[in-house]
Amino acid sequence: MASISFRAGNVSINNLSGSGLGFFGGSFGQSVQLNKWNSSTFITDGNGVNNGGTANNTKYSTDTKAFAVGVVPATGLLYIPNEKATLNVRFTNDSAVRTQSVKLKVFDRSNKDNPASGVITRVAELLHTSSSYIIEGSGDTAWWGSASHTGADSQGTYNGSANPSNRLPTGTNTVGGSGVFVPLSKSPGPSGMYAGNGASNTGQYTQHDWYIALTASPDSIGSKTQYGLYVELEYL
């Protein structure tokens, strides 16, 4: 039986009502300032009320750098290990399969093709199986959703419009809906061990793991509860 689960480190985030990740200021429940980026990330429910434990925080610094757990100052995205990712997306199947056409979207929790509003999201896939920050990986070199991203990586060219939807104000730079979505590596295998550059592997495994850095910034006041993450893929 095929299934997709979402994890923060070694902890499932599917354990609270409407569960997922919440992006906060310096601590749980603290708001992120307008047009600033999250300083902490927690496992929480759909309303951001129940504290389910901390998750690795990755915070936007520049279009190619992030603040990450255990490293100061900000470092290049390629140098962040998988184990420091905000989110681990895991696909499992009873028999070994390869995966392809893997896409990550940020949406309004109603329609996967509608971007969330009131919050800006940037996303990067990490392909870095070492635990060292001084070794370069082979993941994304720039945040998806940033103005300077070309809309292309080793998987090919995808939607890269700076304004991903006519539902959002002109000039909005964000991952969202059917506009800017994030292509993820083919057949990374367990712990992402076999991903390589993300494009070449066709190996078959019963488990595939993707490691994702996420960062968020509100552009209006108020909690952003209509805010979700969606992953789709083909397996064969």
HELIX and SHEET records of a PDB file:
HELIX    1   1 LEU A   77  TYR A   79  5                                   3    
HELIX    2   2 ASN A   82  LYS A   84  5                                   3    
HELIX    3   3 PRO A  190  GLY A  192  5                                   3    
SHEET    1   A 5 VAL A  11  SER A  12  0                                        
SHEET    2   A 5 SER A   3  ALA A   8 -1                                        
SHEET    3   A 5 LEU A  87  VAL A  97 -1                                        
SHEET    4   A 5 TYR A 205  PRO A 218 -1                                        
SHEET    5   A 5 VAL A 119  LEU A 126 -1                                        
SHEET    1   B 3 GLY A  20  PHE A  24  0                                        
SHEET    2   B 3 SER A  40  THR A  44 -1                                        
SHEET    3   B 3 ASN A  51  ALA A  55 -1                                        
SHEET    1   C 3 LYS A  59  THR A  62  0                                        
SHEET    2   C 3 LYS A  65  ALA A  68 -1                                        
SHEET    3   C 3 VAL A  71  GLY A  76 -1                                        
SHEET    1   D 3 VAL A 182  LEU A 184  0                                        
SHEET    2   D 3 THR A  99  PHE A 107 -1                                        
SHEET    3   D 3 GLY A 228  TYR A 235 -1                                        
SHEET    1   E 2 ALA A 152  ASP A 153  0                                        
SHEET    2   E 2 GLY A 156  THR A 157 -1                                        
END                                                                             
